[in-house]
């Protein structure tokens, strides 16, 4: 199930934040994009490089399940029973001919992509224990989402043709429960070796240490859909005690969005704001938004004027509505945050110019008598400083047809007439009483 990025972010900062050494990420505040990536690179650079042979021993601290078996993401079945388990040491590869024979050291960022050079070859953040046969099936194929599988492991990992937008060729797809783990490993590699990738190669997924746009999009989805787990937090801490560096994207999941989400489809608002309104008249504007991947769009607002409310309709639209009063006359600045589930925001900002009721009909011969607003929409106010008895209020169209009639025993200081059933056009308003006889032209909009 996909989780809105804002809710995910709040949870993960609370969960992971307690594990972060004090001041470890000092200097990253308010940074985004390349600036943040470079700052993180400088923090996690020059880690303590271990030997390739020592990985076998380190895995007993970094990748041990609660039952003391090897935690192999290519064979594990979260919440279920895997087809096989590996015992540390005795089940090391070795030769293999099928799944379950032995486990080896899987470079999730394949060795051939960096010529098996150090320190990448032994960087535990991306070198994980895995079933040897499944590792062989993966080979050095990029990660992707498989449309037609040519091979499937016992836990559901797949190899086959890629069907993710922008991706071509054969790819390997881990199960959903571990996609976020691998995504954060790739974000780590792209950041740890930023500017240090001169001898690296390129392929359909990466250009040296740069993750290609389609792959950034996919890995961002994996990152959000499979949030940081207790397993990753524990592994991050264990590796820190070995290499003296950390994976920032486990500690701060929001860093991925701030660096790698730039290529992901941004929300677009396709509706035009209603920029004017009138005192005591209902204002209503329906906001329509989407992104090119068809993701769910969320709407939020802070600091709206008190007369306005925002309702997220749940169908990629939201309605902004309210009735301004005299105190709201003037320029109202509005800011609506429109975002997709990966946290990519759009500030939909505009102004609403609320005008006062300025068109008031003053009736000659009758002191202190006025009719407003004019033009009118839903109501009409008849105001007088005197009281008139037995007054009939009538509204005619331009052809002389009587459309509305209201009889008052008394026309007092202020009387409001509901005209919301009248369509837009020109009408004539007539007031008849014992001491009053007025006919006025009225515009309804």
C-alpha positions in Angstrom: 0.0 0.0 0.0 1.3 3.4 -0.9 1.8 5.9 1.9 1.6 9.7 1.5 5.1 11.1 1.7 4.2 13.7 4.4 2.9 11.0 6.8 5.8 8.7 5.9 8.3 11.4 6.5 7.0 12.3 10.0 7.1 8.6 11.0 10.5 7.9 9.7 12.2 11.0 11.3 10.8 9.9 14.6 11.8 6.3 14.1 15.3 6.8 12.6 16.2 10.1 14.3 17.0 8.6 17.7 19.8 6.5 16.1 21.7 9.4 14.5 24.9 10.5 16.2 24.7 14.1 17.5 25.7 16.7 14.9 26.5 14.1 12.3 24.4 16.0 9.6 25.4 19.5 10.7 25.7 21.7 7.7 22.9 20.1 5.7 20.2 22.4 7.0 18.0 24.1 4.3 20.1 22.5 1.5 18.5 20.9 -1.6 19.6 19.3 -4.9 23.3 19.3 -5.7 24.3 21.4 -2.7 22.8 18.8 -0.3 24.3 15.9 -2.2 27.7 17.5 -2.0 27.3 18.2 1.7 26.3 14.6 2.4 29.1 13.3 0.2 31.6 15.2 2.3 30.1 13.8 5.5 30.1 10.1 4.4 33.3 10.2 2.3 36.6 8.5 3.2 35.0 5.8 5.1 37.0 3.0 6.7 37.4 0.4 3.9 37.4 -3.2 5.0 38.8 -6.3 3.2 36.7 -8.4 0.9 37.2 -11.5 3.0 36.1 -9.7 6.2 32.6 -9.2 4.7 31.8 -12.8 5.7 32.4 -12.0 9.3 30.8 -8.5 9.2 27.6 -10.0 7.9 27.1 -11.7 11.2 26.6 -8.2 12.7 24.9 -6.5 9.8 22.7 -9.1 8.3 21.5 -11.6 10.9 17.8 -12.5 11.3 16.2 -13.0 14.7 16.6 -16.8 14.2 20.4 -16.3 13.6 20.2 -17.2 10.0 21.6 -15.0 7.1 19.2 -12.2 6.1 19.1 -12.7 2.4 16.7 -10.2 0.7 16.7 -12.4 -2.5 15.2 -15.4 -0.6 13.6 -14.0 2.5 9.8 -14.0 2.8 8.7 -11.3 5.3 6.0 -12.6 7.5 6.3 -16.1 6.0 8.6 -19.0 5.7 11.3 -19.0 3.1 12.1 -22.1 1.1 15.6 -22.2 2.7 17.8 -20.5 5.2 21.6 -20.1 5.3 23.9 -20.6 8.3 26.7 -18.2 8.7 30.1 -19.7 7.7 29.1 -23.3 6.8 26.8 -22.2 4.0 29.2 -19.8 2.3 29.7 -20.3 -1.4 31.3 -22.4 -2.9 29.7 -23.9 -5.9 26.0 -23.8 -6.6 23.7 -25.3 -9.1 20.3 -24.2 -7.7 18.7 -22.0 -5.1 19.5 -22.8 -1.5 22.9 -24.2 -2.2 25.0 -21.4 -0.6 25.1 -17.7 0.0 27.7 -15.2 -1.4 28.4 -11.5 -1.6 26.0 -9.6 -3.9 27.0 -6.2 -5.2 23.6 -4.6 -5.7 25.5 -1.9 -7.7 27.3 -4.5 -9.9 31.1 -4.7 -9.7 31.5 -4.4 -13.4 30.0 -0.9 -13.3 33.0 0.3 -11.3 35.6 -2.2 -12.6 35.7 -4.0 -9.2 37.7 -1.2 -7.7 38.1 -0.3 -4.1 36.6 1.0 -1.9 33.4 0.3 -3.8 34.0 -3.4 -3.9 33.8 -3.8 -0.2 31.3 -1.0 0.8 28.9 -3.0 2.9 26.1 -0.5 2.3 25.6 -2.0 -1.2 27.3 -5.4 -0.8 24.7 -7.7 0.8 24.6 -11.5 1.4 22.4 -13.3 -1.1 21.7 -16.8 -2.5 24.5 -17.6 -4.9 22.2 -18.9 -7.6 19.9 -15.9 -7.5 22.9 -13.6 -7.5 24.0 -15.4 -10.7 20.6 -14.9 -12.3 20.7 -11.2 -11.4 24.3 -10.9 -12.8 24.9 -7.3 -13.6 21.5 -6.5 -15.0 20.0 -3.2 -13.8 17.2 -3.1 -11.3 13.8 -2.5 -12.8 10.2 -3.6 -12.9 9.6 -6.8 -14.9 6.7 -7.1 -17.4 7.4 -10.6 -18.7 9.5 -12.7 -16.4 12.0 -15.3 -17.8 13.0 -16.5 -14.3 11.4 -16.1 -10.8 13.0 -17.0 -7.5 11.3 -18.9 -4.7 10.5 -15.6 -2.9 9.2 -13.8 -6.0 12.2 -11.9 -7.2 12.1 -11.8 -11.0 14.3 -11.4 -14.1 12.8 -10.3 -17.4 12.0 -7.5 -19.8 11.5 -4.1 -18.2 8.1 -2.4 -18.4 8.8 0.8 -16.4 8.5 4.0 -18.3 11.8 4.9 -20.0 13.4 1.5 -19.1 14.4 -1.0 -21.8 16.1 -4.4 -21.9 16.5 -7.1 -19.2 16.2 -6.2 -15.6 16.1 -7.7 -12.1 13.2 -6.9 -9.7 13.4 -7.7 -6.0 10.2 -8.3 -4.0 8.2 -5.2 -2.9 9.2 -5.6 0.7 12.9 -4.9 -0.1 12.7 -2.5 -2.9 13.1 0.5 -0.6 16.3 -1.1 0.9 17.9 -1.4 -2.5 16.7 2.1 -3.6 18.3 3.7 -0.5 21.5 1.7 -1.3 21.6 3.3 -4.7 21.0 6.8 -3.4 23.9 6.1 -1.0 26.2 5.0 -3.8 25.3 7.9 -6.0 26.1 10.3 -3.1 29.1 8.6 -1.5 31.0 8.4 -4.8 29.8 11.7 -6.2 32.7 13.3 -8.2 34.8 10.1 -7.6 33.4 8.1 -10.5 35.9 8.9 -13.3 36.6 5.2 -14.0 33.0 4.0 -13.7 31.1 2.8 -16.7 27.6 3.6 -18.0 24.6 1.5 -18.9 20.8 1.8 -19.3 20.3 2.6 -15.6 23.3 4.8 -14.6 25.9 7.1 -16.1 28.8 6.4 -13.8 27.5 7.4 -10.4 24.6 9.4 -11.8 21.3 7.5 -11.7 19.4 8.1 -14.9 16.1 10.0 -14.8 13.8 7.0 -15.3 15.7 5.1 -12.7 15.5 8.0 -10.2 11.7 8.0 -10.7 11.4 4.3 -10.1 13.8 4.3 -7.1 11.9 7.2 -5.6 8.7 5.1 -5.8 10.4 2.2 -4.2 11.8 4.4 -1.5 8.3 5.7 -0.6 6.3 2.5 -1.1 8.7 0.5 1.0 9.6 2.8 4.0 12.7 2.4 6.2 12.4 -0.6 8.4 13.9 -1.6 11.8 16.1 -4.0 9.8 17.7 -1.1 7.9 18.1 1.1 11.0 19.9 -1.7 12.8 22.0 -2.4 9.7 22.9 1.2 9.3 24.1 1.4 12.9 26.1 -1.8 12.6 27.9 -0.6 9.4 28.6 2.7 11.1 30.5 0.8 13.8 32.5 -0.9 11.0 33.0 1.8 8.3 32.5 4.9 10.3 30.0 6.3 7.9 26.2 6.1 7.5 23.5 5.9 4.9 21.9 9.4 5.0 18.8 8.1 3.2 18.0 5.7 6.1 18.6 8.4 8.7 16.7 11.1 6.8 14.4 9.7 4.2 13.5 13.2 3.1 17.0 13.7 1.7 16.1 11.4 -1.2 13.2 13.6 -2.2 15.3 16.7 -1.9 18.0 15.3 -4.1 16.6 12.7 -6.4 13.0 13.6 -7.0 13.7 16.4 -9.5 13.0 14.2 -12.5 9.8 12.8 -11.1 6.6 14.2 -12.6 5.7 17.4 -10.8 2.0 18.2 -10.1 0.3 20.6 -12.5 -2.7 22.7 -11.8 -4.9 22.9 -14.9 -7.6 25.2 -13.5 -7.6 29.0 -13.6 -8.1 30.7 -10.2 -11.0 33.0 -9.8 -9.2 36.2 -8.8 -12.2 38.5 -7.9 -15.0 38.3 -5.4 -17.6 40.6 -3.9 -18.6 41.3 -0.3 -21.4 39.1 1.0 -21.3 37.0 -2.2 -20.3 33.3 -2.2 -16.8 32.8 -3.7 -16.1 29.3 -5.1 -13.1 27.9 -7.1 -12.5 24.3 -7.9 -8.8 23.4 -8.2 -8.0 20.6 -10.7 -4.5 19.1 -10.6 -2.6 16.0 -11.8 0.8 14.6 -12.7 1.8 12.7 -15.9 1.9 9.4 -14.0 -1.6 9.6 -12.8 -0.7 9.7 -9.1 -3.1 10.8 -6.4 -2.9 14.5 -5.7 -3.2 16.0 -2.2 -4.2 19.6 -1.4 -3.4 21.6 1.7 -3.4 25.2 2.8 -2.1 27.2 5.7 -2.9 30.8 6.5 -6.1 31.1 4.6 -8.2 34.1 5.5 -10.9 33.1 8.0 -13.7 33.4 5.5 -12.2 30.8 3.2 -12.1 27.0 3.6 -10.4 24.3 1.5 -12.0 20.9 0.9 -9.9 18.1 -0.7 -12.5 16.2 -2.7 -10.3 13.1 -3.0 -10.5 12.9 -6.8 -7.6 15.2 -7.7 -9.7 18.2 -7.1 -10.3 20.6 -4.2 -12.8 23.3 -3.6 -12.0 26.7 -2.1 -15.1 28.4 -0.9 -16.5 31.1 1.4 -18.4 34.3 1.7 -16.3 37.4 2.4 -17.6 40.2 4.7 -16.9 43.9 4.6 -13.7 43.4 6.7 -12.4 41.1 3.9 -12.6 43.8 1.2 -9.2 44.2 -0.5 -6.4 41.9 -1.8 -6.4 38.4 -0.2 -3.2 36.4 -0.8 -3.9 32.6 -1.2 -1.3 29.8 -1.2 -2.5 26.2 -1.8 0.1 23.4 -1.6 -0.5 20.8 -4.3 1.6 17.6 -4.0 1.7 14.0 -5.2 2.4 11.0 -2.9 6.1 11.4 -3.4 6.1 14.7 -1.7 6.7 16.8 -4.8 5.0 20.1 -4.1 3.6 22.9 -6.2 2.8 26.2 -4.5 -0.5 27.3 -6.2 -0.4 31.0 -5.2 -2.8 33.7 -6.4 -4.8 36.6 -5.1 -8.5 37.3 -4.7 -9.5 40.9 -4.9 -12.7 41.3 -2.9 -14.7 44.4 -3.8 -17.2 46.2 -1.6 -20.8 46.7 -2.6 -20.4 50.0 -4.3 -23.3 50.1 -6.7 -26.1 51.4 -4.5 -29.3 52.8 -6.0 -30.3 56.0 -4.3 -34.0 56.7 -5.0 -34.7 60.4 -5.7 -37.6 61.9 -3.7 -37.1 59.4 -0.9 -34.5 60.5 1.6 -32.4 57.7 3.1 -33.7 55.1 0.7 -31.3 52.8 -1.1 -31.3 49.4 -2.9 -28.1 47.3 -3.2 -26.1 45.5 -4.5 -26.6 46.4 -8.1 -25.6 44.2 -10.0 -27.0 41.6 -7.6 -26.7 37.8 -7.6 -28.3 35.9 -4.7 -30.0 38.6 -2.6 -31.1 42.2 -2.7 -31.1 44.6 0.2 -33.7 47.4 0.5 -32.7 50.0 3.1 -34.7 52.9 4.4 -34.5 55.4 7.3 -38.3 55.4 7.4 -40.9 52.7 7.9 -43.5 52.1 5.2 -46.7 50.1 5.7 -48.2 47.4 3.5 -45.6 47.4 0.8 -45.6 45.0 -2.2 -42.2 44.2 -3.8 -42.4 43.1 -7.4 -39.8 42.2 -10.0 -40.6 42.2 -13.7 -38.6 41.2 -16.8 -38.0 43.6 -19.7 -41.2 42.2 -21.4 -43.3 43.2 -18.4 -43.8 39.7 -17.0 -44.1 39.5 -13.3 -41.5 37.0 -12.0 -41.4 37.6 -8.2 -43.7 39.1 -5.7 -43.4 39.6 -1.9 -46.0 41.4 0.3 -44.7 43.0 3.5 -46.9 44.3 6.3 -44.0 46.7 7.0 -40.9 47.7 5.1 -38.6 48.6 8.0 -35.0 49.7 8.2 -33.4 46.8 6.3 -35.2 44.1 4.2 -33.4 41.4 2.4 -35.0 39.8 -0.7 -33.9 36.4 -2.0 -33.4 36.5 -5.8 -31.3 33.4 -6.4 -33.9 32.0 -8.8 -33.5 34.8 -11.2 -31.1 34.2 -14.1 -28.6 36.8 -15.3 -30.2 39.8 -17.1 -32.0 43.1 -16.7 -35.1 43.4 -14.6 -37.4 46.1 -13.1 -38.0 46.4 -9.4 -41.3 48.0 -8.2 -42.2 48.9 -4.6 -45.8 49.9 -4.0 -47.3 51.0 -0.6 -49.5 53.5 1.2 -46.9 56.2 0.8 -44.4 54.8 -1.6 -44.3 54.0 -5.3 -40.8 53.3 -6.7 -39.7 51.6 -10.0 -36.0 50.9 -10.4 -33.9 49.2 -13.0 -32.0 46.1 -11.6 -29.1 44.1 -13.1 -28.7 40.4 -12.0 -25.5 38.6 -12.6 
